[in-house]
Amino acid sequence: MTTPFLDLSVVLYHPDPELLARSLDSIGSAADRLEQGAGVRTRLWIIDNGAPEGSDSGANPFRPLLDRYAEAGRTAVTLIAGHGNVGYGAGHNLAIGRGEAPYHLILNYDILLEPDALLAGWRYMEAHPRTVLLTPKVFGPAGEQEFLCKRRPTVLDLGLRAFAPAGVKRLFAERLDRYEMRDVTRDAIVTGLEQVSGAFMLFRRDALARLGGFDDGYFLYFEDFDLSRRAMALGEIAYVPDVRMVHFGGKAARKGRAHIRMFARSALRFFNTHGWRLV
């Protein structure tokens, strides 16, 4: 009998080496628990968008770290490099196109998985065949819950959340809380979601293949919202709080003008594709 396995892909772009090492340790621990609890092996794909175009993956600076992960007794890591910075979604697509496991997990590198995260996610997907995409309960570094599931946004929602000063946000707190689904994404499973974060997207492979993966036209930002909205047509998107992780991500407005321009460009593409809602 063929051993079942799970594909995971992580895109890098000049990551913090210490955080990457911690992330890999957490992925490894969760992979061990998945194998112990369900007999499922994992295959990890690392896509280095920060490596110079045409560079040799064998000389990649992260190779020793990845070799250490593989030597811990897990399946070998496949490093994809030398393609240049093609963008977040397009980077994941390089692995999605090569994978063949029944499920594919899209991950950020700036996360720490709880030990049971992969096992809980696998079991839920196996028990709920109508679910095409699963999203976890997420905590910030200080232990506070982050709300990465979203309702369909308006231009006002995005502007307030990304760029408004704290005082203005307080005036619109109820509106922003609703946009971030704080009223429902707590300790119970929620289905019928519209948009989830690309920091953790556990997909049923046949659905992901039918969608063609991410839209390469999004270089950064909104590629996850776009993919989520397209996935809605194929089945359920579920928030499963037994699947947990810590997220160290930041906000576009805190990353400088280049990121703000990318955010605006991607928002324009998103609204042009999925329809404009101003307020």
N, C-alpha and C positions, 0 to 999 in steps of 0.2 A: 504494500500500500504506500502511495506517495505521501510524504509528510506535508501537511498544509503549511503555508507560510504567508507572511504579511510583508508587503513592500512599504518602505518609509523613504521619503525624500526630504532633504534639507538643503536649502540654497544659502550659500555664503557670499558675502561681499565685505572683505576686510573685517572679519569678526573679531571681537575681543577674545583672545586665546583662552583666558581663564574661564570665561563664561561658556565658551564652546566646549572646553574639557568637562565642565560640570554638566552641561546639557547632554553630552555623549554618555557620561556616567549614568545619568538618570534614564536615558533611553535604553542603555544596556541593562540596567536593573529591571526596567519594565519588560524588556524583551525576555529576560530570564524568567520572570514571573509568568509571562504568557506561555512560554514553552513548558514550564512546570505545571501550569494549571490547565492547559488545553492541548499540549503537544504541538504547538504552532511555532515554527521557526520564523525568524525575521531576516529581511535583506535590506540593508541600508544603502541608499544612494546619496552621495554628497556631491552637490553641484557647486563648483567654485567659480562664481561670476567675477571674482576679483583677480583671478590668474590672468596674466597677459595672453592675448590672442596668439594661438600657435604654440603655447608653452607645453612642456611635457608633464603629464600628470604624475609621473614617477618622481619628479624633482619638486613636487608641490610642497610648500612649507608645512602643510597640515598632514602630510603623509605619515610622519611618526605617530601623531596622535590617533590617526585612523587605524594604523597598524596595531597600536596598543588595544584599541577597541576590539579589533578582529581576533587578536591573540587571547582574549578573555574567554574564548570558546564559542563565540557566536559566529554566525555566517559572515563571510568576508564582506568588507565594505567596498562598494564600487565608487571610485572617484571620477567625476566627469569634469574636465578642465580644458582650457585652451580655446574656448569658444568666445571669450570676451564677456563683457557685461551686457547680456541680452535682456535683462529685466527679470523681475521676480517670477512672474507666471511662466514666461518662456523658459526660464531655467528649470522650473519644476517639470515642464513639458518634456524636457530632454530625458528625464527619468521615467515619467509616465508612459512615454512611447516605448520604452524598453522593458517595463515591468510586465508581469503576467500573473501576479498573485490575485486571489479573489477580492482582496481589499487593498486599497492604497491610501496611506496616511501622508498627508501634506503637512509639514511642520516648519515653523520658524526655528532658528538656532537659539534664539534668546528665550528659551523655555526650560523648565525643569518638570519632567513628568513625575507624577506620583507612581509608586511601584506597581499598583494594580490598574493603572490607566489603560494599558493596551489590552489586558485580559478583560476588563469590564467592557471596553469598546467592542472587542471581538464577540463576546457573548451576546451583547445587545444586538449587534448586526445579524448574528446567526439566528436569533430568536424573532427578529422583525424584518422579514424579507421585503416589506414595502419601503423600508428606510433606505434611501440612497446616500444620505450624507449625515454624519453625526458630528456634533460639536460638544465640547466639554464644559464643565464648570471651571472658571479661571480665577486665580488669585494673583494679586500683586505681590511684590517682594516683601511688603510689610504684613501680609496676611489678609488684606482687605479683598473682598470679592470685586473682580472686574466684570463689566457687563459688555461682552463682545458680540452678543446677538443684537440685531437691529431690526426695527420696522423700516418699511420703505421710506427713504428720506425725502425731505424737501430741501431746496436751496437754503432756506432759512435755518433748518436743523443743522446742516453741515457747517454753515457759516458761524452759527452760535457755538457749536461744539469745538470747532477747530481754532477759531480766532477771537472769540469774544472775551473780554476781561472778566475776572471772577465776579465782579459786582453785577454785570449784565447777565451772566449765567445764572446767578441766584434769582433774578427776576423771572427767568424762563425755566426754573428748576423742574417744575411739574411737566412741562413739555419735553425737556431733554430726558427726564427719567422715563417717560413713555417711549420715546424714540429708542432708548437703550434697553427697553423691555425689563426694567427693574421691577415692574409689577408682577411678572410671572416667572422669570428665570432665576429661581432661588433653589429650593431643595427637592422639587418635583420634576419629573420628566415632562417636557413640553414638545409637542409635535406641531407640524404646520408652520414652521419658521420660514422667513423670507430671505434673510441675509445673515451670514455668519462669518467669522473672522478666518483669514487664511493662516493664522498662527497654528491652527490645528483643524484639519478637515479630513475626517475618516470617510473615504468614499468606497462605495461598491464599484468594483472595477468596470463592470459592463456599463454602468451608467456614466462613469467618467469617460470611458471610451466613446460612447455615443455623443457626449458633449464635446469631444475633441480637446479635452483639457481646458486650460486657461486660454483666453483670448490674448494672443501675443501683442495686440495693439495697445494693451495697457503695460507701460513700462514699470510703473510702481503706483500703488494705491488703486482701489476699486476693482482690481482684478478678482478679488475674492467675492465681493458683492455681485459682480456680474456673473460669476460662475454659480453662485448660490441661486440667483434668480432664474438662471437657465435650468438648474437642477430641479427646481420646483415642478417643472412639467413632467418629470420622470418618476416622481415618488415623494415620500416624506423626508423632510429635514428635521432631525430630532436633537434637542438639547437633553443630554444625559448627565445629571450631576454626579453619578458614581464615577464618571471619568473626570479626572482632575489634573490640573497642572498649574504651575506658577509661570507668570509671564513678565518679562523685563522690558517690554516694548515702550516706545515713546510716541509723541504726537508730532504730526507734520509741522505745525507752526513753531515747534521748538527746535527744528533742525535747519533753519536758515532758508534763504530765498530760493535756492535751487529746489528744495523739497516742496516749498509752497507752490512753485511753478508746476512741478510734476503733479501735485495734488489737484491743482486747478485744471490742468490738461486732462487728467484722468476723470475728474468729475464731469467735465464737458462731454467726454466720450460716453460716460455712463448714462447721463441724462438724455443724450441724443439717441442712445440705444433703447433705453427702458422707459422713456417718457419724462417730460419736465413737470415738476411740481414746485412752485415757487414758495408757497407758505403753507 
